[in-house]
Amino acid sequence: MANKAKPSIAGMAPSGDAELGRVHLAPEVLEVIVGIATNEVKGIADTKGNFAADVAEKFGKVMHGKGVKTSWSEKGLTVDVYCVIQNGFSVREVALETQKKIRHAIFHMTAIETQEVNIHITGIEFSTGTETV
């Protein structure tokens, strides 16, 4: 069997010499896990997606992976989250809490350790709308 450069296996190997198969996670699954964890953080107003995600949400589709990018390297999984915070919250505290929630959610749902979780604050939401920084 050839080893993949980008690991996509979750879980532990079976005991003994028996191999039951592999579990492959689609990148969209990780993006949904990250999106849900991000939206649970107090102080996060929204995540910023692309044009297609914004149009889909206008028609009522919930896009949990919006504003999330995942990538694999030799070092491991890197997660980038683009979000807007609510006015009155500490950017540092919200970012740290978001990183903790994302790492926790990914590890407990997939047993994958994240190498990096990068939080990109793209704006601040005031009571009248969104102002970008």
DAJOHU-V158438 format. One record per pair of residues at least 24 apart in sequence whose ideal C-beta (glycine too) atoms are under 6 Angstrom apart, sorted by the first residue. I is the first residue (numbers start at 1). J is the second residue. Records with the same first field share a line. If there is no record, write none. Layout:
I: J + J
This chain:
6: 72
10: 110 + 111
27: 70
30: 70
31: 65 + 68
32: 64 + 65
33: 105 + 106 + 109
34: 68 + 79 + 102
35: 64 + 65 + 68
36: 64
37: 101 + 102 + 105
38: 81 + 98
41: 97 + 98 + 101
43: 85 + 86 + 89 + 94
44: 83
45: 84 + 86 + 125
46: 84
47: 83
48: 82 + 122
75: 115
76: 115
77: 112 + 114 + 115
78: 115 + 116
79: 114 + 117
80: 118
81: 119
82: 120 + 122
84: 122 + 123 + 125 + 130
85: 121 + 124
86: 125
87: 124 + 126
91: 121
95: 119
